[in-house]
Amino acid sequence: MTSAASSSGGGIWRRIALGIVFLWFAVGGIAHFLATDAFVSIVPPWVPMPRAVVLLSGALELLGATGLLVPRTRRAAGLGLCLLTIAVTPANVHMLQHAGDYPDVPYWALVARLPLQLALLATIAWASGVFRSR
């Protein structure tokens, strides 16, 4: 392992995880703008201004993904993406509770989303160094 990789506290695996997290949020953020209506359709009815919320969350995903690329902002971006991931959890729960409204999404995928979201949170935190001491 190179000294740069070993000093990063995870080396190549952390970089791979960081790349996956970046792609997840970069692609997801863009999708919020390209498929806005699809995202609006999964916003729980109690959330005000669903279109604005979808566009804002898409912009925050893109901002967070970009922040991951800059070492100086990586931890803050990771923390922001963790908080954003938690903030959108109600949409995943809503979809699971109203699975009949989403016939194109297999039920197993709706169930799997919640534990996979925990894995995503752990990956974001680890890859971005959210809990690492400075």
Secondary structure in CASP SS format (residue, H / E / C, confidence):
PFRMAT SS
TARGET T0000
AUTHOR 0000-0000-0000
METHOD secondary structure of the structure
MODEL  1
M C 1.00
T C 1.00
S H 1.00
A H 1.00
A H 1.00
S H 1.00
S H 1.00
S C 1.00
G C 1.00
G C 1.00
G H 1.00
I H 1.00
W H 1.00
R H 1.00
R H 1.00
I H 1.00
A H 1.00
L H 1.00
G H 1.00
I H 1.00
V H 1.00
F H 1.00
L H 1.00
W H 1.00
F H 1.00
A H 1.00
V H 1.00
G H 1.00
G H 1.00
I H 1.00
A H 1.00
H H 1.00
F H 1.00
L H 1.00
A C 1.00
T H 1.00
D H 1.00
A H 1.00
F H 1.00
V H 1.00
S C 1.00
I C 1.00
V C 1.00
P C 1.00
P C 1.00
W C 1.00
V C 1.00
P C 1.00
M C 1.00
P H 1.00
R H 1.00
A H 1.00
V H 1.00
V H 1.00
L H 1.00
L H 1.00
S H 1.00
G H 1.00
A H 1.00
L H 1.00
E H 1.00
L H 1.00
L H 1.00
G H 1.00
A H 1.00
T H 1.00
G H 1.00
L H 1.00
L C 1.00
V C 1.00
P C 1.00
R C 1.00
T C 1.00
R H 1.00
R H 1.00
A H 1.00
A H 1.00
G H 1.00
L H 1.00
G H 1.00
L H 1.00
C H 1.00
L H 1.00
L H 1.00
T H 1.00
I H 1.00
A H 1.00
V C 1.00
T H 1.00
P H 1.00
A H 1.00
N H 1.00
V H 1.00
H H 1.00
M H 1.00
L H 1.00
Q H 1.00
H C 1.00
A H 1.00
G H 1.00
D H 1.00
Y C 1.00
P C 1.00
D C 1.00
V C 1.00
P C 1.00
Y H 1.00
W H 1.00
A H 1.00
L H 1.00
V H 1.00
A H 1.00
R H 1.00
L H 1.00
P H 1.00
L H 1.00
Q H 1.00
L H 1.00
A H 1.00
L H 1.00
L H 1.00
A H 1.00
T H 1.00
I H 1.00
A H 1.00
W H 1.00
A H 1.00
S H 1.00
G C 1.00
V C 1.00
F C 1.00
R C 1.00
S C 1.00
R C 1.00
END
